[in-house]
Amino acid sequence: MPQVGATSRFRGTATRFFLASFSSDWLFPTSESRNVVRALNMAGASVSFVEIASDKGHDAFLLEEPEFHAALGGFLRGAAETAGV
């Protein structure tokens, strides 16, 4: 369950958030990422979330994961477009 205090800290932010979770990450499981996403949604923040199926564990983001790179690239392109860059 999202913390109310955490939600209020992000209320009104103009920051765009990207959260990626890997299904086999034991250190930061998807359930924790979903809690962060819920808190950001409750605050009205702009948040993108993707869960990527992977058997590479916590370090999956350091390895070649085409789905992760595609999702991150799409987020960054969208953010740049919104910012007029």
C-alpha atoms as an extended CHARMM CRD file, in Angstrom:
* protein
*
        85  EXT
         1         1  MET       CA              0.0000000000        0.0000000000        0.0000000000  PROA      1               0.0000000000
         2         2  PRO       CA              1.4560000000        3.4170000000       -0.9570000000  PROA      2               0.0000000000
         3         3  GLN       CA              2.4880000000        5.7190000000        1.8360000000  PROA      3               0.0000000000
         4         4  VAL       CA              0.3030000000        8.8270000000        2.0690000000  PROA      4               0.0000000000
         5         5  GLY       CA              3.3400000000       10.9680000000        2.9270000000  PROA      5               0.0000000000
         6         6  ALA       CA              5.1690000000        9.7930000000       -0.1620000000  PROA      6               0.0000000000
         7         7  THR       CA              2.1340000000       10.5970000000       -2.2920000000  PROA      7               0.0000000000
         8         8  SER       CA              1.8620000000       14.1450000000       -0.9750000000  PROA      8               0.0000000000
         9         9  ARG       CA              5.5440000000       14.8070000000       -1.6660000000  PROA      9               0.0000000000
        10        10  PHE       CA              4.9770000000       14.2700000000       -5.3800000000  PROA      10              0.0000000000
        11        11  ARG       CA              1.6970000000       16.1550000000       -5.7140000000  PROA      11              0.0000000000
        12        12  GLY       CA              1.9800000000       18.8970000000       -8.3180000000  PROA      12              0.0000000000
        13        13  THR       CA              5.3230000000       17.7620000000       -9.7010000000  PROA      13              0.0000000000
        14        14  ALA       CA              6.0310000000       18.3880000000      -13.3660000000  PROA      14              0.0000000000
        15        15  THR       CA              8.5170000000       15.5170000000      -13.4470000000  PROA      15              0.0000000000
        16        16  ARG       CA              7.7570000000       12.5640000000      -15.7220000000  PROA      16              0.0000000000
        17        17  PHE       CA              8.6390000000        9.2130000000      -14.1510000000  PROA      17              0.0000000000
        18        18  PHE       CA              9.6780000000        5.9280000000      -15.7710000000  PROA      18              0.0000000000
        19        19  LEU       CA              9.7150000000        2.7560000000      -13.7110000000  PROA      19              0.0000000000
        20        20  ALA       CA             10.8690000000       -0.5490000000      -15.1240000000  PROA      20              0.0000000000
        21        21  SER       CA             10.6780000000       -3.8020000000      -13.2510000000  PROA      21              0.0000000000
        22        22  PHE       CA             12.1650000000       -7.1680000000      -14.1200000000  PROA      22              0.0000000000
        23        23  SER       CA             10.1320000000      -10.2300000000      -13.2070000000  PROA      23              0.0000000000
        24        24  SER       CA             13.1220000000      -12.0220000000      -11.6590000000  PROA      24              0.0000000000
        25        25  ASP       CA             14.4720000000       -9.0870000000       -9.6180000000  PROA      25              0.0000000000
        26        26  TRP       CA             14.6590000000      -10.3330000000       -6.0300000000  PROA      26              0.0000000000
        27        27  LEU       CA             16.0840000000       -7.1060000000       -4.5730000000  PROA      27              0.0000000000
        28        28  PHE       CA             13.4180000000       -4.7290000000       -5.9330000000  PROA      28              0.0000000000
        29        29  PRO       CA             10.4240000000       -6.9340000000       -6.7820000000  PROA      29              0.0000000000
        30        30  THR       CA              7.6750000000       -5.8020000000       -9.1360000000  PROA      30              0.0000000000
        31        31  SER       CA              5.2610000000       -5.4570000000       -6.2170000000  PROA      31              0.0000000000
        32        32  GLU       CA              7.4420000000       -2.6690000000       -4.7900000000  PROA      32              0.0000000000
        33        33  SER       CA              7.5940000000       -0.8950000000       -8.1370000000  PROA      33              0.0000000000
        34        34  ARG       CA              3.8130000000       -1.1180000000       -8.4360000000  PROA      34              0.0000000000
        35        35  ASN       CA              3.4940000000        0.5170000000       -4.9940000000  PROA      35              0.0000000000
        36        36  VAL       CA              5.6280000000        3.4250000000       -6.2100000000  PROA      36              0.0000000000
        37        37  VAL       CA              3.5230000000        3.6880000000       -9.3810000000  PROA      37              0.0000000000
        38        38  ARG       CA              0.3200000000        3.7630000000       -7.3040000000  PROA      38              0.0000000000
        39        39  ALA       CA              1.7110000000        6.5000000000       -5.0580000000  PROA      39              0.0000000000
        40        40  LEU       CA              2.7180000000        8.5680000000       -8.0840000000  PROA      40              0.0000000000
        41        41  ASN       CA             -0.6920000000        8.0160000000       -9.6870000000  PROA      41              0.0000000000
        42        42  MET       CA             -2.4070000000        9.1000000000       -6.4600000000  PROA      42              0.0000000000
        43        43  ALA       CA             -0.3200000000       12.2770000000       -6.5630000000  PROA      43              0.0000000000
        44        44  GLY       CA             -1.3950000000       12.9490000000      -10.1400000000  PROA      44              0.0000000000
        45        45  ALA       CA              2.1510000000       12.5160000000      -11.4560000000  PROA      45              0.0000000000
        46        46  SER       CA              2.9490000000       11.4270000000      -14.9970000000  PROA      46              0.0000000000
        47        47  VAL       CA              4.3240000000        7.8940000000      -14.6770000000  PROA      47              0.0000000000
        48        48  SER       CA              5.1470000000        5.1540000000      -17.1450000000  PROA      48              0.0000000000
        49        49  PHE       CA              5.6370000000        1.5870000000      -15.9500000000  PROA      49              0.0000000000
        50        50  VAL       CA              6.7510000000       -1.6010000000      -17.6400000000  PROA      50              0.0000000000
        51        51  GLU       CA              7.3680000000       -5.0660000000      -16.2400000000  PROA      51              0.0000000000
        52        52  ILE       CA              9.8230000000       -7.0600000000      -18.3040000000  PROA      52              0.0000000000
        53        53  ALA       CA              9.9470000000      -10.8370000000      -18.1950000000  PROA      53              0.0000000000
        54        54  SER       CA             13.5360000000      -11.8260000000      -17.5240000000  PROA      54              0.0000000000
        55        55  ASP       CA             15.4430000000      -14.6270000000      -15.8550000000  PROA      55              0.0000000000
        56        56  LYS       CA             18.5240000000      -12.4520000000      -15.2460000000  PROA      56              0.0000000000
        57        57  GLY       CA             17.6200000000      -11.2770000000      -11.7380000000  PROA      57              0.0000000000
        58        58  HSD       CA             18.4620000000       -7.9300000000      -10.2020000000  PROA      58              0.0000000000
        59        59  ASP       CA             21.2080000000       -7.0490000000      -12.6920000000  PROA      59              0.0000000000
        60        60  ALA       CA             18.9790000000       -7.4830000000      -15.7530000000  PROA      60              0.0000000000
        61        61  PHE       CA             19.0100000000       -3.7370000000      -16.4370000000  PROA      61              0.0000000000
        62        62  LEU       CA             22.7970000000       -3.9070000000      -16.9050000000  PROA      62              0.0000000000
        63        63  LEU       CA             22.5170000000       -6.5680000000      -19.5980000000  PROA      63              0.0000000000
        64        64  GLU       CA             21.2030000000       -6.6180000000      -23.1490000000  PROA      64              0.0000000000
        65        65  GLU       CA             17.4310000000       -6.5530000000      -22.6620000000  PROA      65              0.0000000000
        66        66  PRO       CA             15.8710000000       -5.2870000000      -25.9160000000  PROA      66              0.0000000000
        67        67  GLU       CA             12.4250000000       -4.7810000000      -24.3710000000  PROA      67              0.0000000000
        68        68  PHE       CA             13.9010000000       -2.5890000000      -21.6110000000  PROA      68              0.0000000000
        69        69  HSD       CA             15.9280000000       -0.5230000000      -24.0790000000  PROA      69              0.0000000000
        70        70  ALA       CA             12.9040000000       -0.0670000000      -26.3420000000  PROA      70              0.0000000000
        71        71  ALA       CA             10.6870000000        1.0390000000      -23.4330000000  PROA      71              0.0000000000
        72        72  LEU       CA             13.2950000000        3.4270000000      -22.0480000000  PROA      72              0.0000000000
        73        73  GLY       CA             14.0310000000        4.8230000000      -25.5030000000  PROA      73              0.0000000000
        74        74  GLY       CA             10.3300000000        5.4250000000      -26.1180000000  PROA      74              0.0000000000
        75        75  PHE       CA              9.9810000000        7.1890000000      -22.7770000000  PROA      75              0.0000000000
        76        76  LEU       CA             13.0080000000        9.4040000000      -23.4370000000  PROA      76              0.0000000000
        77        77  ARG       CA             11.8330000000       10.2730000000      -26.9640000000  PROA      77              0.0000000000
        78        78  GLY       CA              8.4070000000       11.2070000000      -25.5910000000  PROA      78              0.0000000000
        79        79  ALA       CA              9.9320000000       13.3240000000      -22.8300000000  PROA      79              0.0000000000
        80        80  ALA       CA             12.2120000000       15.0890000000      -25.3160000000  PROA      80              0.0000000000
        81        81  GLU       CA              9.2850000000       15.7640000000      -27.6400000000  PROA      81              0.0000000000
        82        82  THR       CA              7.2030000000       17.1620000000      -24.7870000000  PROA      82              0.0000000000
        83        83  ALA       CA             10.1170000000       19.3950000000      -23.7580000000  PROA      83              0.0000000000
        84        84  GLY       CA             10.6400000000       20.5510000000      -27.3480000000  PROA      84              0.0000000000
        85        85  VAL       CA             14.1440000000       19.1370000000      -27.5340000000  PROA      85              0.0000000000
